């Protein structure tokens, strides 16, 4: 009898501890949390890219991604700045060569799910965005001819190209440049971040598994409640990737240096319209016209000045410095920025997306705890298979 009573007491204590480790979530909060999953989402295929989702195109893209001979001096590859061991970025506040008006190198995690690319959205496809660093004299400075020559004259790359595109590389260097970028895009679209503690909590909560949900730290739960509630962070950072994929002015100064500003989305739309590689051009593989619909209807407005792409938050705790210009060093400082942002800094003809949150120190710590629960360790990446054994 004593043993039975002891067992009942221990069971009740354990149940009480579990209940105390789980906040009392409302049905509406559970629905809101559910919209941030499931993870990972199904793979996507880009209809404007004929090798998107193909194994041969992806393998060619991975080898090209790590190939320094694409650069003008033969020393820089895509992987120089987008490093697997640094969550597909470089950990620097400014990209190498002060590219794009002193912007930082964005992470490539989950980039295949986006529909605008670059901090200013000057690319309307992942393959078009991949062309820019190949040609930019401040980055790889490879040039169209160099890319074409590599695909034609290197027997291994020529073989990989033929497997991917079902034709031998010809003398049309511009076409070969685009095809190389499409292979690069096919590879980058496979970079999907791993599941996180948040995902385990979200799935358990939706399944009614209180014990499983209670394993999620209380500080992260309180931060999540702030994120979807009073702080309203999910107004922009929503969905499984924690981003709406669009652009906003969040109060970061747009002055680059005296007399020079970064106009953000405003300039990006101008560059997009002028690009021969946009989805309205001849290199789009989609014959239905649907892939180009967003590009066809986008309009350049003055309110786009100072707007930058809303980044996804998965792996955010591993990806500093922060903001498009790397001006904020730590995740704690990011939360402080949003807590104290000056609304007078936002341009007056746009719809303000942010307001000072005026968080307490405890609330700030909880919000950081939640954001760090969107991180997960990544196993070492194996070497790619041979392109043409």
RAURQUI-V573549 format. One line per field, one symbol per residue. phi: phi as a letter, one per 40 degrees, with the letter a starting at -180 (. if undefined). psi: psi as a letter, one per 30 degrees, with the letter a starting at -180 (. if undefined). A space follows every 50 residues. Layout:
phi = ???
psi = ???
This chain:
phi = .ccccccccccccccccccccbccccdcccccccccacbccccbbcccbc bcgccccccdccccdbbcccccbgbbbdccbbcdcbfgbbgbcbcdgfcf fgccccccdgccccbbbgcbgcbbaccccccdccccccbcfcgdcccccc ccccccccccccccbgaccbcccccccccccccdcccccccbcccbdccc cdcccccgccccccccddccccccccdcbccfcccbcbgdcfacgbbacb gcdbccadgbbbcgddccccccccccbcccccccccccgcccdcccbcbc bccccgcbdcccbcgccbbccbgcbgcbcbccccccdccbdccccccccb cdcbaccfcccccccccccccccccacbcdcccccdcad
psi = eeeeeeeeeeeeeeeeeeefgkljkleeeeeeeffgalkllkllkjffjf gkgkeeeeeeeeeeegjfffleggfklefeeikefhhhafgleklkghkh hhlljllgkgffflfkklfggfkgleeeefeefefkffcfhekeeeeeee eefjeeeeeeeeeefhlkkagjeeeeeeeeeeeeeeeeffiklllleeee eeeeeffgieeeeffkkeeeeeeeeeefcefhegeeillffhkfgalljg gkkgkelkgkljfbeeeeeeeeefkfglffaffkfjfffefgeeeefkkj lfffkgklkjllfkgefggllllfggfkeleeeeeeefegkjfffkkfgl jkfllkfhkleeeeeeeeeeeffglkkklkklkllkej.
